[in-house]
Amino acid sequence: MDRRNFFPFIREWVFPSECPVCGKLLLDAREARYGLCGNCKAALFRGDETRCSLCGRPLISEKDRCLPCREGEERHFDRVFAVFPYTGKYQKVLRAYKFGKFRSLGNFLAEQLTDSLSAFSLDGMKNPCWVPVPPRPGKLRAYGWDQVEYLARLLEKQRRKPDPRPRDLPVYRCLKRLPSKTQKGLNRENRITNLRGRIRCTQKPPREVFLFDDVITTGATLDACAAALKEEGAEKVYGVCLFYDS
């Protein structure tokens, strides 16, 4: 048995968990590792739809950019790729991970982040890095963990493997979020103004950055992070988000 699967397998036999999508007990080693039964994991895949060249959401009838991106303010990030819609079975996965602290799902989600780099061309890039979107001040104290930081640790773990892949990028924590309201529940205009000037770059960033977050709604958080990174010298800032919310 693969060592990576051994401890999750033992844990699930002693304290069996259920697949957050279908409710099946996870007693298989690989299922325990990813926090999903085999059938549900196979059914969770990104579509091959044509995407907006800026925010990364699937296009309905447009050829290049979606209507919000065409009519919205100029963005500081260069492009975003969003993996799954925040609906149905996909919503169950994120809620189990984020609010249920179902951490085994992090292995599945971290792999999705890495695999999503195939949507970008890494050729010609010099030492691109992952940069996690920073949490609100006090979040760790209030909730006991930060779901994005946990993914950052898993990405670092992937890179420490004996045979890391070209897409296993280093993680560079260089952003800090100053006190502000939570973005949840705010409309588009308030989301933009709420974070304006509230994200700071604490050290010189890499030249090429892949920002990552769990959900993109209006893109205001990514944009504020990208603005801070570019102000301190980043040349290209791309975003990868696991879920997109309309």
N, C-alpha and C positions, 0 to 999 in steps of 0.2 A: 504494500500500500504506500502511495506517495506520502511523504512525511507531512506535507502541507495539509493533507486531508485527515491525518491520524487524530490530532487533538479535537478538531471539530466533530469527527466521527464518535469519539469516546464521549464527548460532551452531550451529543444528541442521544446516545444510547442511555445515558444516565438521566439527562433532563431533556427529553425529546421536544423539539419545537415543531410547529406546523408551517407549511408553505403559506406565506401571506396571501397568495393569490387563490389557491384552491382548498387549503386547509389540510392537505395530506401530511402525515407525520414524516419527518425527514430522518430516515434511518440509514440511508445510503451515504457512504463517505463523501462522495462528490456533491451530493445534494446538501449535506450538512455544511460543507465548506462554503457553498454559494448562498445558502439560505433559501433555496428554491428547489422544488421538485424538478426532475428532468423535463417533464412535459411543459411546465410553465416557463422554465428557463429557455427552452427551444422556441416558445411562442413569443418571447420578448425580443423583438428585433427592430432595428431602425428601418424605416421605409426607404424606398429609392425614389421618392418624389423629387421634383425640381425644387430647389431651395432658394429663398431670398439670398441674394449675394451679400447682404449686410447682416441681418439678424438671424439667418439660418433656419427660419421657420419654413415649412412647406408652402409653395405657391399654389394658388387656386387657378387663376387665369392670367396672372401677370407673367412677364417674360424674364424679368431680372430682379426687381425689388418689389416687396409687398407695399400696399398702400400706406400703412403707417410709416414705413421707412422713407417712402418718397415724399410724404408730406410733413414728416417730423423734422426736428432740429438736426443739425449736423452732428454726427457721432465722433467720438474720439477713438473708439476701437475700429480696427480695420475690417474685421469680419468675425461673425460668430457662427458656430455650428451647434445646434440643439438636437439631442438624440431622440428622446421619446416624448410623445404628448403626455401632458399631465391629466390623463383621463383613464377611466376604467381600471384594468389590471395594472397599468403603469402607475396610476395614483396609489393603488394598494401597496405597491413595492416601496414607493418613496415614503408614504406615511408609516409603514412598518419600520423602515430604516431610521427616519428622521425623528419620529415621535415615539415609536415603540422601542427604539434603541436596539433593533434587530441587527447587530453588527456584522453578522455573517454576510448580509447583503452587501456590505462594503466591498467584499472581494469581487462580487459580480459588477458593481458599479465602477470600481476602480479600473477594471478591465475594459469597461465600456468607454471610459475616458481615454485610455491609451489607444484603443482600437479606432476611436473617432479621429485621431490624428491623420488617418488615411484620407480624410476629407481635405487636408491641406497638403501642400507640397513642401516637404522639409529640405529639399535639395537647395543648396546654396546658403542655408541658414547656418550661422556660426553659434554653436552652443545655445540653442533655444532652451528655455526653462519653463516649468510649470510655476505659476504664482497663484496661491489660493486666495479667494476673496476673504477678507478678514471678518471676524464676527463682531457683533455689537459688543461694546464694553459691558462686562457683567454677565454675558451669556453663559460662560463656563461656570461661573459661580451659581447662577440661577438654575441651569439645566444639567450641569455635571459633565457635559461634553459638547463638542462642536462637530457636527456631521461633516463639514468640509475639511476641517483639520484632520479628522480620522481618515478621510480619503487621501489626504496629503501623505500621511504616514504609510498607507498601503502602497502609494505610488513610489515612495522611497524604498519600500521593501521589494517591490518588483525590480527596481534598478540594482539592488544588491544581490540578485540572483547570479549564479556562476556564468550564465549565458544571457546577459541583458540584451534586449532588442534595440534597434535604432530608435524606436518610439518610446523607450523607457527613459524619459527625460528627468534631469535633476529637478528638485523642488526648491524654490527660492522664496522665502518668506520675507517680503520687504514692504508690505502694506499694513497700515494701522487705521482702524476706524475710530473716529472721535465720537463722543456721545451724540446721539440723534434719536429720533423716533424710529420705531420699527417700520419697515416698508409695507408690511402687511396691512391691508385695509385702506391704504392711500390711493388716490386716483393718479393718473399718469402725470399730471402737472405737479402734484405735491410730491410724488416720488422723485422727480427730477430735482426740485428745489430742496427737498429734505436732506439730500446727501451732497449738495453743492458745497465744496470746500471741506467736507467732513472726512475725506479719505486722504491720508498722508503717506508718502513714500519715505520710509525710514532709512534707506540706504540706496546707493546707486543701483538701478535695476539692470538686468540683462538687456542686450540690444533687441532681442526678439523674445516676446513673452506669450505664453499661452495661459491666460487667466482661466480659472475654472470655478464653477459654482454648481449648486444642485438644481436650481430653477431659474429660468429667465421669464419675466412677465413683461415689463416695459423695456427692460434693458438699462434702466437708470443706474442700478448698482454697478454693472459692468462698465458703463460709460464713466462713472465717477472714478472708478479704479483705473481705467485706461487714461483718463485725464491726468491723474496723479503720476502714473508711470511715465507718460510722455513728457510731462513737465520736468521730470528728473533725468531725461535722456533716453528712454526707450524709443526705438524707431518704429517698431511694428508691434501692435498689441492685438492678439486674436483671442477669442473667447470660445470656450467649450462648456456647455451646460447640459446636464443629464436630462432635464425635462423642460418643456416649454409650455407655459400657461397662457391661454388667450385672454 
